[in-house]
Structure formats: C-alpha cells, structure tokens
Amino acid sequence: MRKLFALLFVLVSFAASAQTAQPDTLTKAKPPVKSTKPAKPFKVSIAGGYAAPANVPGNTNADLSKAGFVYSLEPQYELSRNLEVGVRLEQALIQRPEVLDNNISLATKAKSILSASLTANYVLNTSTGLKPYVGLGAGFYYAQSSQQSYQLSGTSSVVSYPLPATTAFGGLGRIGVKYGIVHVEANYNLISDTNITNAASRLTLTANNSYFSVKAGITIGGSR
C-alpha cells in the first residue's frame, strides 16, 4: 500500500511539474520570422510589343522613319520583395529618323537597334495582386551603318554622308504593372545621336537613335 501511495505521489509530482513547465516553454518559444528575401530569387522575363523612333527636334518631314516590333529577354534576380536587378537584351526593328540640315528626311539603311542594359526595378506589392513598378537602366546600344547621298539643289553634285555604325552608351526609363506571371510596361530609351558633316556642303546629317516602346510579356520563375 505504501508502495502504491509512493508511486501515485511520484506520478502526480511528474504531471504537476510537466503542467508548470509547459507555459514556460510556450512563452519562451518565438514565432518564426518571415524572411524578406524571396525563396526563388532567379527569374526570366520575355516580352514583345510596339516600338517607335523619336523625332529629331525641328524636323518637319519625318515620314520616312517607321515604327515596328520590339522584343526582349531579361534575366533578373530579386534582391528583396521590392527590388529586382537584371540584364535586358533587346532588339527594336524600327527605322530611325535621318535628317539633313535639320530639314530634309532621308530613308535610313539601318533597320534595327540592338541593346544590352543593366536594369533595376522597384516593385510595389499591393493586396490586390497588382504590382506597379518603375525602373531605370543603362547600357550599350548598337545601330547599323547607313550610307546616304544627296544631290544639292541647283547643282549636279551628289554629296555622300556615310553614317557609321554606332555603339553608344545610353539609358532607359520604364513604368509598368505586374499581375501574376503577366506584365505590361512602357519604356523610353535615350541614346546619343549619330552625326556626320560633309566638308564640301558643310551640311550635317543627323540620325536620331532614341526610341520608345510598349511591351507585354510573361515572367518564368521568381516569387509571385
């Protein structure tokens, strides 16, 4: 009997100590901290759309420049839920304005502008699922050469203006919105002009390389 009471006393004591220890354990336990770094930081954005060249200031006859198709591939890395960086590879199939003496338009021989730019986007996360974003970028743009010639009025002289191939440093600004894997954005690409002056005529031919675009695309990978 004494052994039974002793056993019961031990069991009760153990149960009581377990009950008093449990709240301690619960109060000491810390809730998991949500990480601000995405679980899947790597992703690739693919997009295509409409691009149009910018006009040379003062040009009144820019009908020889033409808009066209633009497409891009952009690997990206999410540094946080709000900040992503990437490398945008893009080709804009446009015909840029080429204007002689800021007055006479000529049909360009350059049919596209290629670029490789480092980019950074700031993304606003909202409760609706829509994610507006703004971004900046900088990199190198390449335009083909364009061999032009023009006959001076009142003479039989034909003057050549061989615009060289251009590799120029430029920048871009963008604004857009994401929903799930889909995004839509508008871009402006600011690129320095290409110029050549003929010594005989003293006239300058200017090619304006800047352009803007509107694109839609999808994103593969990354966080949602």
C-alpha positions in Angstrom: 0.0 0.0 0.0 2.8 2.4 0.9 4.5 1.5 -2.4 1.3 2.3 -4.3 0.9 5.7 -2.5 4.6 6.4 -3.2 4.1 5.6 -6.9 1.0 7.8 -7.1 2.8 10.6 -5.4 5.7 10.3 -8.0 3.2 10.3 -10.9 1.3 13.3 -9.6 4.5 15.2 -8.9 5.7 14.5 -12.5 2.4 15.6 -14.0 2.4 18.8 -12.0 5.9 19.6 -13.0 5.0 19.0 -16.6 2.0 21.3 -16.4 4.0 24.1 -14.9 6.8 23.6 -17.4 4.5 23.8 -20.4 3.6 27.5 -20.1 7.3 28.3 -19.7 8.1 26.5 -22.9 5.3 28.3 -24.8 6.3 31.8 -23.5 9.9 31.1 -24.5 9.0 29.9 -28.0 9.4 32.7 -30.6 7.2 32.9 -33.7 9.0 32.3 -37.0 10.3 35.5 -38.6 9.2 35.9 -42.2 12.2 36.4 -44.5 12.2 39.5 -46.7 14.3 37.6 -49.3 12.3 35.7 -51.9 12.6 31.9 -51.8 13.2 31.8 -55.6 15.1 34.9 -56.5 16.0 34.0 -60.1 13.6 34.6 -63.0 13.5 35.4 -66.7 11.2 38.0 -68.4 10.2 37.6 -72.0 8.3 40.4 -73.7 7.4 41.8 -77.1 5.4 44.8 -78.5 5.5 48.1 -80.3 8.4 50.4 -80.8 8.6 53.8 -82.4 11.6 56.1 -83.1 11.8 59.6 -81.6 11.9 62.5 -84.0 14.8 64.9 -84.4 13.7 68.3 -82.9 12.7 70.7 -85.6 12.2 68.0 -88.2 9.1 68.7 -90.3 9.4 65.8 -92.7 9.9 62.6 -90.6 7.5 60.4 -92.5 10.5 58.2 -93.7 11.0 56.9 -90.1 8.9 53.9 -89.3 7.7 52.1 -86.1 8.0 48.4 -85.7 8.2 45.3 -83.5 10.4 45.1 -80.4 11.3 42.0 -78.3 13.4 41.4 -75.2 14.8 38.8 -72.9 15.7 39.8 -69.4 17.2 37.5 -66.7 16.5 39.0 -63.3 17.5 38.5 -59.6 15.2 39.6 -56.8 17.3 41.2 -54.1 14.2 41.7 -52.0 10.4 41.7 -52.3 10.6 45.3 -53.7 13.9 45.4 -55.6 15.0 43.4 -58.6 18.0 43.8 -60.9 18.6 42.3 -64.3 20.2 42.4 -67.7 17.9 43.3 -70.6 18.8 42.1 -74.1 16.6 43.8 -76.7 16.1 44.4 -80.4 13.9 47.1 -81.8 13.0 46.6 -85.5 12.5 50.3 -86.4 13.7 52.8 -89.0 15.2 55.8 -87.2 14.9 59.4 -88.5 17.9 60.6 -90.5 17.6 64.3 -91.3 19.9 66.5 -93.3 20.5 70.0 -92.1 17.6 69.5 -89.7 15.2 69.9 -92.6 15.4 67.1 -95.2 14.5 63.5 -94.3 16.3 60.5 -95.9 15.3 56.9 -95.7 17.6 55.1 -93.3 19.6 52.0 -94.2 19.7 50.9 -90.5 16.8 48.6 -89.8 17.1 47.9 -86.1 18.7 48.9 -82.8 20.2 46.3 -80.5 21.0 46.8 -76.8 22.3 45.2 -73.7 21.4 47.1 -70.5 21.7 46.6 -66.7 18.4 47.3 -65.1 16.8 47.9 -61.7 13.1 47.9 -60.8 11.3 49.0 -57.7 8.1 47.0 -57.2 5.1 48.0 -55.1 3.4 45.0 -53.5 -0.3 45.5 -53.0 -3.1 43.4 -51.5 -5.0 43.3 -54.9 -2.4 41.2 -56.7 -1.4 44.1 -59.0 2.2 45.2 -58.6 3.1 48.6 -60.2 6.8 49.2 -60.8 9.2 51.7 -62.0 12.7 51.1 -63.3 15.9 52.5 -64.7 18.7 51.1 -66.7 21.9 51.9 -68.6 24.0 50.0 -71.2 25.2 49.9 -74.8 23.1 50.3 -77.9 24.1 49.3 -81.5 22.7 50.7 -84.7 23.9 49.7 -88.2 25.7 52.0 -90.6 23.7 54.0 -93.2 25.3 55.2 -96.4 23.4 58.3 -97.6 23.8 60.6 -100.6 22.0 63.8 -101.6 22.1 66.0 -104.7 22.4 69.6 -103.8 19.7 71.8 -105.3 20.6 73.8 -108.3 23.7 71.7 -109.0 24.6 68.3 -110.4 26.8 67.5 -107.4 25.9 64.4 -105.3 27.3 64.6 -101.8 27.8 61.5 -99.7 27.0 61.2 -96.0 28.3 57.8 -94.8 26.8 57.4 -91.3 29.0 54.9 -89.4 27.7 52.0 -87.3 27.0 53.3 -83.8 27.8 51.7 -80.5 26.7 54.3 -77.9 26.1 54.3 -74.2 22.5 55.1 -73.3 19.9 54.9 -70.6 16.3 53.8 -70.2 13.3 54.6 -68.0 10.3 52.3 -67.6 7.0 52.1 -65.8 4.7 49.1 -65.7 2.4 46.8 -63.8 2.5 43.0 -63.0 -0.3 40.6 -62.3 0.8 37.0 -61.6 3.3 36.0 -64.4 2.0 38.7 -66.8 3.3 42.2 -67.1 2.8 45.3 -69.3 5.3 48.2 -69.4 6.2 51.4 -71.3 9.9 52.2 -72.0 11.8 55.2 -73.2 15.4 54.6 -74.5 17.6 57.7 -74.6 20.6 57.2 -76.9 23.0 59.7 -78.3 22.6 60.8 -82.0 24.9 59.8 -84.8 26.2 62.8 -86.9 28.3 63.3 -89.9 29.2 66.6 -91.6 30.3 66.8 -95.3 33.2 69.2 -95.7 32.1 70.4 -99.2 28.5 71.1 -98.5 29.0 71.9 -94.8 25.7 70.2 -94.1 25.2 67.8 -91.2 23.3 64.5 -91.4 21.8 63.5 -88.0 20.4 60.1 -87.1 18.3 60.1 -84.0 18.7 56.7 -82.2 16.3 57.2 -79.3 13.0 55.3 -79.3 10.1 54.4 -77.0 8.2 51.1 -76.7 5.2 49.5 -75.2 5.5 45.8 -74.4 3.6 42.9 -72.8 5.2 39.7 -71.5 5.5 36.9 -69.1 7.9 36.0 -66.3 9.2 32.5 -65.7 10.4 31.6 -62.2 10.8 34.0 -59.2 8.3 34.7 -56.5 4.6 35.5 -57.0 
